[in-house]
Amino acid sequence: KPVAVVVGALLIYAAAAWLIEPMRIELDAPSRTSVFLGARAGRALLAHTVLPAIVTGFAVALCAVVLAPAGVLAGGSLPAALALVVTAPAVACCAGLSARRGGRLPQELLITAIGSDPSGGGLVLLGWLALWPGVAAAIVYIPVRAIHTRAAAGHVVVSVGIGLAALAVTALMQWRDPADS
């Protein structure tokens, strides 16, 4: 079931990224961003992430209500479903943090990748692309796995706390303005 949890996290990430795509397009050209948005880019991006976080959280909650009684969820219980619902907004924030890049590959990263990787920088570039989806998968996997291995009430509280902390950290990271490059 660990693979199913990771695939589910990546599907949540894809849904949130799809909802945030218009904002990412706006961030593609930093010179236009300040004109069109009228607000700091970080503040606007966080505001544009709220609706995708609510939508993905609601969709995950709906799926959890339907699938948890059938025992299909990882952990097969409502605590695992609660962990999924709590971490879904954090996954949407990860998609927003990926959107902060604005679809641009920094020149510094390309130069570093070519200079440090004998294969031409492919592994470094793949790592750069997979960073936020990987963080999103970890944010979902860790609490669900903790509940699945030990379903005690304390583990549920800690797992939900981890999910809420991940949401707070990703939201705070998103609040900062993206670097102009």
Secondary structure, DSSP 8 states (H G I E B T S, - for coil): -HHHHHHHHHHHHHHHHHHHHHHHHHHTSHHHHHHHH-S-HHHHHHHHHHHHHHHHHHHHHHHHHHHTTTT-STTSSHHHHHHHHHHHHHHHHHHHHHHTTTT---HHHHHHHHHH-TTSSHHHHHHHHHHHHHHHHHHHHHHHHHHHH---HHHHHHHHHHHHHHHHHHHHHHHS-----
